Structures are given as structure tokens and as C-alpha cells.
Amino acid sequence: MSNEKVIATNKKAYHDYHILEKYQAGIVLTGTEIKSVRAGRVQLKDSFAKIENGEAWLYKSHISKYEMGNVYNHEPERKRKLLLNKQEIRKLEDKLKGASETLIPLRMYLVNGWAKVELGLAKGKKLYDKREDKQKKDVKRDIERAMKQRD
């Protein structure tokens, strides 16, 4: 079994989008970036991924500067290359041609020391979908609370 440590999750993605499919991608990082990732200084809230010229790129993911870094420190919101197979990239490229779907990072984690990003092929939710999800969540919470009081 692989040793997996979750660094950051994108809770807003599950609130704003229906996740249709999930993909695992490696990410190309510099030395100071991986040190910040291991320290848990990552934010995926407004980030997204694009396929450009047969390569996958992650935009607007914030990896804070490494505190002990020097002049070789990285730019916090630079675009970062994602590592996917050619077949996966082609498949995603075909699916993203539909205007209503997008590629969103769901979480960043470490597997045996390697940084990975879980990408979700997502479709935007309408306002009524968000309300419906909130209502279901509230009902579930009320049921759990009632069961806990019963015990």
C-alpha cells in the first residue's frame, strides 16, 4: 500500500462543480516549492488546469515561498506543468472541447515523497443545485445528531 499524505484539498470545487471523472497527475516543482509543499503551505482554491500544445498546466495554485529560501526562491502563483500520459491528455482534450466542462485540482498529496495532484473533470453547478446539496447536507447532519443523542 502506498504511503499517501494529503497536503491540500479544494473544498470549493465540490461546492461549485459536479465532479464527473478523476485523474491523478504528477507535478513538476522546483526545490523550494517541494519544501513548501511538504510544510503544507499550498492553496488550491481558485486554481484550474488547461491543456495547451499537448501538455497539461496548472494555473493559479498558490505555493507559498519557502521561508528558508534565498534568491532562488520560486514565484508563488506561477503556472506548473502536470505530468500525464499522452493518452490521458488526448482524452481530456477531447472532453474539454465541450464548453461546459473544466479541469479542476481537487487535492494535492504526497505519495512516497512524490507530489501528486488529483484532477477532476467538472461541470459547473447551478444555484438550485447548490441549494439542494446544502439541504441534503443539513438533513444528514440532523439525522446524525439525532442518532448520537439516542445512544
C-alpha positions, 0 to 999 in steps of 0.5 A: 500500500502506498504511503499517501499524505494529503497536503491540500484539498479544494473544498470549493470545487465540490461546492461549485462543480459536479465532479464527473471523472478523476485523474491523478497527475504528477507535478513538476516543482522546483526545490523550494516549492517541494519544501513548501509543499511538504510544510503544507503551505499550498492553496488550491482554491481558485486554481484550474488546469488547461491543456495547451500544445499537448501538455497539461498546466496548472494555473493559479495554485498558490505555493507559498515561498519557502521561508528558508529560501534565498534568491532562488526562491520560486514565484508563488502563483506561477503556472506548473506543468502536470505530468500525464500520459499522452493518452490521458491528455488526448482524452481530456482534450477531447472532453474539454472541447465541450464548453461546459466542462473544466479541469479542476485540482481537487487535492494535492498529496504526497505519495512516497515523497512524490507530489501528486495532484488529483484532477477532476473533470467538472461541470459547473453547478447551478444555484438550485443545485447548490441549494439542494446539496446544502439541504441534503447536507443539513438533513444528514447532519440532523439525522446524525445528531439525532442518532448520537443523542439516542445512544 
